[in-house]
Amino acid sequence: MYRFLLTRQWVILTLLGLALIPTMIELGFWQFHKHEHRVEQNALISRNLEAQPVPVTDLTSAGHTVPRSDYWRTVTATGTFDTGHEVVVRRRTSDDDRIGVHVLTPLDLKDGGTVLVNRGWVPAAPNQTAFPDVPPAPRGEVTVTGRLKADETTGSSGIKDLAGLPDRQVMLINSEQQSQLLSRKVLGGYIEQTEPVPSGDLPEQIARPDDGSIGPHMAYAVQWWLFVAAVPVGWIILVRREKRDREEAAAENATADAPEQAEPASA
């Protein structure tokens, strides 16, 4: 009755279904883990943003790698901006997806040391080799408040990332790289400035990180697992349909052959 399952077509179809099941189970767990990571990250962002501000030197120091547990912590730093060594970070987007640069200005701390401050976004210069028009940083002693972020890396450190770039332009915000350029120690990571707010429209401050959206990953996980259940159900439906079609075809053939077998008997 089910001998057709041994045909080449059905063997391939069955093996394909058996291969898809573990693959879709794994894809479901992949999306589920992404959902868990997003929920955990949202909790971390909310917890760190709501924490009381602390001096930046309490969380980082020269050569320090900012751990994930300290990302987005609100920190303060008091000192004087070193605008002579200000650089811009290329290929950054504004909140409405305009391409521009981030303004990265060293802040020489009152108690010693230097920390990098990302003052926000400005449009890029029309000529990619030119330095853009950047509003000046506040003069004199200033207290900066912002979110602590980790150094950006590409897996390789140092001046290599500056190869071929115009003067005072970089691709990464990296304290080790800037320490070499400044010839002095720089605190690990950087501050994403939130205060003081610029008097004009620029630099545009970087938006608060999203700690509410969890994305569609859980829905995708459920979809993949529903597909897993659909494979055997679909296979059974196809088998029954094939069996029924074969039985109907056999019955039609028997009906067509019946008169030919009955004719000699009547003669």
C-alpha positions as CSV (number, residue, x, y, z in Angstrom):
1,M,0.0,0.0,0.0
2,Y,2.8,2.4,0.9
3,R,5.5,0.9,-1.4
4,F,5.6,4.2,-3.3
5,L,7.6,5.6,-0.3
6,L,10.5,3.6,-1.5
7,T,10.6,5.4,-4.9
8,R,13.5,7.8,-5.5
9,Q,11.2,10.8,-5.5
10,W,9.7,10.0,-2.0
11,V,13.1,9.0,-0.5
12,I,14.5,12.4,-1.5
13,L,11.5,14.2,-0.2
14,T,11.6,12.3,3.1
15,L,15.3,12.9,3.6
16,L,14.9,16.6,2.8
17,G,12.2,16.9,5.5
18,L,14.4,15.1,8.0
19,A,17.2,17.5,7.3
20,L,15.1,20.6,7.6
21,I,13.7,19.7,11.0
22,P,17.0,20.1,13.0
23,T,18.0,23.1,10.9
24,M,14.8,24.9,11.7
25,I,15.0,23.9,15.4
26,E,18.5,25.5,15.5
27,L,17.3,28.6,13.7
28,G,14.5,28.9,16.3
29,F,16.9,28.8,19.2
30,W,19.2,31.3,17.4
31,Q,16.4,33.8,17.3
32,F,15.4,32.9,20.9
33,H,18.9,33.6,22.1
34,K,18.9,36.9,20.2
35,H,15.6,37.8,22.0
36,E,17.2,36.9,25.4
37,H,20.2,39.0,24.6
38,R,18.1,42.0,23.6
39,V,16.0,41.7,26.8
40,E,19.2,41.5,28.9
41,Q,20.7,44.4,27.1
42,N,17.6,46.6,27.6
43,A,17.7,45.8,31.3
44,L,21.4,46.7,31.4
45,I,20.8,50.0,29.6
46,S,17.9,51.0,31.9
47,R,19.8,50.0,35.0
48,N,23.0,51.9,34.0
49,L,21.2,55.0,32.8
50,E,19.2,55.2,36.0
51,A,22.2,54.8,38.2
52,Q,23.6,57.9,40.0
53,P,26.4,59.7,38.0
54,V,29.9,58.9,39.2
55,P,33.3,60.5,38.2
56,V,34.6,58.9,35.1
57,T,37.9,58.0,36.9
58,D,35.8,55.7,39.2
59,L,35.1,53.4,36.3
60,T,38.0,53.7,34.0
61,S,41.7,54.5,33.8
62,A,44.5,54.7,31.2
63,G,44.7,51.4,29.3
64,H,41.5,50.1,30.9
65,T,38.9,48.2,28.8
66,V,35.4,49.2,29.7
67,P,33.5,46.0,30.6
68,R,30.0,45.5,29.2
69,S,28.5,45.8,32.7
70,D,29.6,49.5,32.7
71,Y,28.3,50.4,29.2
72,W,26.0,53.5,29.2
73,R,26.8,54.3,32.9
74,T,26.3,58.0,33.5
75,V,29.7,59.6,34.4
76,T,31.0,63.1,35.0
77,A,34.3,64.7,34.1
78,T,35.7,68.2,35.0
79,G,38.5,69.7,32.9
80,T,39.4,71.8,29.9
81,F,38.7,70.8,26.3
82,D,41.9,70.4,24.1
83,T,40.4,71.7,20.9
84,G,43.8,71.8,19.3
85,H,43.7,68.0,19.1
86,E,40.1,67.6,18.2
87,V,39.3,65.1,15.5
88,V,36.2,63.9,13.6
89,V,35.0,60.4,13.2
90,R,33.9,59.6,9.7
91,R,30.8,57.9,8.4
92,R,28.5,58.5,11.3
93,T,24.7,59.1,10.9
94,S,22.4,61.5,12.6
95,D,19.1,60.4,14.2
96,D,17.4,61.0,10.9
97,D,20.0,59.0,9.0
98,R,22.0,61.8,7.4
99,I,25.7,61.0,6.8
100,G,28.2,63.1,8.7
101,V,30.8,62.9,11.4
102,H,31.1,62.7,15.2
103,V,33.2,65.4,16.9
104,L,35.8,63.8,19.3
105,T,37.5,66.3,21.6
106,P,40.0,65.4,24.3
107,L,39.2,66.7,27.8
108,D,42.2,67.3,30.0
109,L,40.9,66.4,33.5
110,K,41.3,68.8,36.4
111,D,42.9,66.1,38.5
112,G,45.2,64.8,35.8
113,G,44.7,62.6,32.8
114,T,42.7,62.9,29.6
115,V,39.4,61.4,28.5
116,L,37.8,61.5,25.1
117,V,34.5,63.2,24.7
118,N,32.1,62.5,21.8
119,R,30.4,65.9,21.5
120,G,27.9,64.7,18.9
121,W,27.1,64.8,15.2
122,V,27.8,67.4,12.6
123,P,27.4,67.3,8.7
124,A,30.5,66.2,6.8
125,A,32.4,68.8,4.7
126,P,31.5,68.9,1.0
127,N,35.0,67.8,0.2
128,Q,35.9,64.6,2.0
129,T,39.5,65.6,2.5
130,A,38.5,68.9,4.2
131,F,37.8,69.3,7.9
132,P,34.1,70.0,8.5
133,D,32.7,73.1,10.2
134,V,32.7,72.2,13.9
135,P,31.1,74.5,16.6
136,P,33.8,75.3,19.2
137,A,33.8,73.5,22.5
138,P,33.2,75.5,25.7
139,R,36.3,77.4,26.9
140,G,37.7,77.2,30.3
141,E,36.9,74.6,32.9
142,V,33.8,72.7,32.2
143,T,32.0,69.7,33.8
144,V,30.8,67.2,31.2
145,T,28.1,64.6,31.9
146,G,27.6,61.7,29.5
147,R,27.4,58.0,28.9
148,L,30.5,55.8,29.3
149,K,31.2,53.8,26.1
150,A,33.9,51.2,25.3
151,D,36.6,51.8,22.7
152,E,35.7,50.9,19.1
153,T,38.0,48.4,17.5
154,T,38.4,46.4,14.3
155,G,40.5,43.7,15.8
156,S,43.7,45.6,15.2
157,S,44.8,48.6,17.3
158,G,47.0,51.6,16.7
159,I,47.7,54.0,13.9
160,K,46.9,51.5,11.1
161,D,43.3,52.7,11.1
162,L,44.5,56.2,10.1
163,A,46.3,55.0,6.9
164,G,45.2,57.2,4.0
165,L,42.9,59.4,6.0
166,P,43.0,63.2,5.9
167,D,44.6,65.0,8.8
168,R,42.4,65.1,12.0
169,Q,40.0,62.4,10.7
170,V,39.6,58.9,12.1
171,M,37.4,55.9,11.5
172,L,37.2,54.7,15.1
173,I,36.8,56.1,18.6
174,N,39.8,54.4,20.3
175,S,41.6,55.7,23.3
176,E,44.8,53.8,22.6
177,Q,44.9,55.3,19.1
178,Q,44.4,58.8,20.4
179,S,46.9,58.2,23.2
180,Q,49.6,57.6,20.6
181,L,48.5,60.7,18.7
182,L,48.5,62.9,21.8
183,S,51.7,61.4,23.2
184,R,50.0,61.1,26.7
185,K,47.9,58.7,28.6
186,V,44.2,58.6,27.8
187,L,41.5,56.9,29.9
188,G,40.0,53.8,28.3
189,G,36.7,54.2,26.5
190,Y,35.1,57.6,26.0
191,I,32.2,59.8,27.1
192,E,29.1,60.2,24.9
193,Q,28.2,63.8,26.0
194,T,24.7,64.7,27.2
195,E,25.5,67.8,29.2
196,P,26.2,70.7,28.7
197,V,23.7,70.9,25.9
198,P,25.1,73.0,22.9
199,S,23.6,76.5,22.7
200,G,23.0,76.0,18.9
201,D,21.7,73.1,16.9
202,L,25.2,71.6,16.5
203,P,26.8,69.3,17.4
204,E,23.6,67.2,17.5
205,Q,23.7,65.1,20.6
206,I,23.5,61.4,20.3
207,A,20.1,59.9,21.1
208,R,19.6,57.9,24.3
209,P,20.0,54.2,23.5
210,D,16.7,52.3,23.1
211,D,15.9,50.3,26.1
212,G,12.2,49.5,25.3
213,S,12.1,47.7,22.0
214,I,12.8,44.0,22.0
215,G,12.4,43.4,18.3
216,P,10.8,40.6,16.4
217,H,13.2,37.8,17.4
218,M,10.8,35.9,19.7
219,A,8.2,35.9,16.9
220,Y,10.8,34.6,14.5
221,A,11.7,31.8,16.9
222,V,8.1,30.7,17.2
223,Q,7.7,30.8,13.4
224,W,10.7,28.5,13.0
225,W,9.4,26.1,15.6
226,L,5.9,26.1,13.9
227,F,7.7,25.2,10.6
228,V,9.2,22.2,12.5
229,A,5.8,21.0,13.4
230,A,4.5,21.7,9.8
231,V,7.1,19.4,8.2
232,P,5.8,16.0,9.5
233,V,2.2,17.2,9.2
234,G,2.8,18.3,5.6
235,W,4.6,15.0,4.9
236,I,1.6,13.0,6.2
237,I,-0.8,15.0,4.1
238,L,1.3,14.4,1.0
239,V,1.5,10.7,1.7
240,R,-2.2,10.3,2.2
241,R,-2.9,12.3,-1.0
242,E,-0.5,10.2,-2.9
243,K,-2.1,7.0,-1.5
244,R,-5.6,8.2,-2.4
245,D,-4.5,9.2,-5.9
246,R,-2.9,5.8,-6.5
247,E,-6.0,4.0,-5.2
248,E,-8.3,6.1,-7.4
249,A,-6.1,5.5,-10.4
250,A,-6.1,1.7,-9.7
251,A,-9.9,1.7,-9.4
252,E,-10.3,3.6,-12.7
253,N,-8.0,1.1,-14.4
254,A,-10.0,-1.8,-12.9
255,T,-13.2,-0.3,-14.2
256,A,-11.8,0.2,-17.6
257,D,-10.6,-3.4,-17.8
258,A,-13.8,-5.0,-16.5
259,P,-15.8,-5.0,-19.9
260,E,-12.9,-6.6,-21.8
261,Q,-12.8,-9.4,-19.2
262,A,-16.6,-9.9,-19.3
263,E,-17.0,-10.1,-23.1
264,P,-15.6,-13.7,-23.6
265,A,-17.9,-15.0,-20.9
266,S,-21.1,-13.8,-22.7
267,A,-20.0,-15.3,-25.9
